Amino acid sequence: MKTLQEKIEWYTFWYWVYWLFSLVVLLGVVVLGIFFYFTDFQEVVTVSQLFLLLLLMLLALYLRLTALYYHNVLLKLKQTAARPRRQSKPRSQEGPKLNER
């Protein structure tokens, strides 16, 4: 099992990978959208190219949501790491059990 710090580093890494890759895909969507809309190419754009643009937008949405999920997990891990650990009492200091009289 990984330590808490290793998990935090792992989720931080994957958060940034998904976040940056989603930005790259979104940039591609914007560039293709501008290219399709503002040029003479708009007369020859096929339905399959628009479908590809839609799929790229869905991929960017998926990547962004996955990055936000990793960010949520990361915040919970950091919250867990910031909490002080409770020390458990030795058995001799605990009170008597209900079954023991």
N, C-alpha and C positions, 0 to 999 in steps of 0.2 A: 504494500500500500504506500502511496506517495505521502509525503508530509504535506502539511497545510500550505507551507510556503511554495513547495513545488507545484501544487495544484493552482495556486494563485498565479504563478508565473506561466503555467501552461494555458490557463484560461485567458490571461492577458494577451499571450501570443496569438491565440486563435481569434480572439476578439478583434485585434488589429488586422489580422489577415483577412477575415470576412469583411470588416468595415472598409478597408482599402480596396479590396477586390470589387465590392459593390459600387464604390465610387468610380472605378475604372469602367465597369459595365454601364453605369449611368452616363458617364461621359461619352461612351460609344453610342448609346441611345440618342443622346442630344445631338451629337455630330451627324448621325444617320438621319435623324428627324429633320434637322436643318437642311441637310443635303437633299432629302426627298421633297421637302416642301418649297424651298426657295430657288431651285434650279429648274432647268428645262427637263431634268430627269423625272419631274413629277408626272409627265405625260406618259412615261413608259414604266412607271412603278407597278409591279404586279402585286396581286393579292398575297402571294407567297412571301414577298419581301416585307409587306406590312405585317404578315403573320410572324415573320422572323423578328421584326421590331417589337411586336407584342411579347414574344417569348423572351427577348432580351430584357424587357421591362419587368416581366415576371421573375426572371432570374435575379435581377437587381433587387427586387422586393424580397425574394427569398433570402438572399445574402444579407440584406440589411436586417431582416427579422432574426436571422440566426445570430448575427453580431449582437443585436440587442439582448437576445437570450443569454449569450455568453457574458455580456456585461452585467445582466441581472445576477447570474450565478457568481460572477466575480465580486459583486458588491456584497452578496451574502457571505462569501468566504472571507472577505476582509472584515466584515462585521463579526464573524465567528473568531477570527484571529485577534481582534481587538478586545474581546471579552476576556476578563480574567478567569482563569481556571479555578474551579472550586476544589479544595482539598477534601478528600474523603476521610472520615474519621476512622481510626483503627477499630476493629471489632470490640476491643475491650472497653472503649469509651462510649459505645452505643448503649442505649437503654435496654432493659430486658425485653425480650421478644414476647409476643402475646401468648405463644404456646408454652413458654418457659415460666414456671411459677415457683 
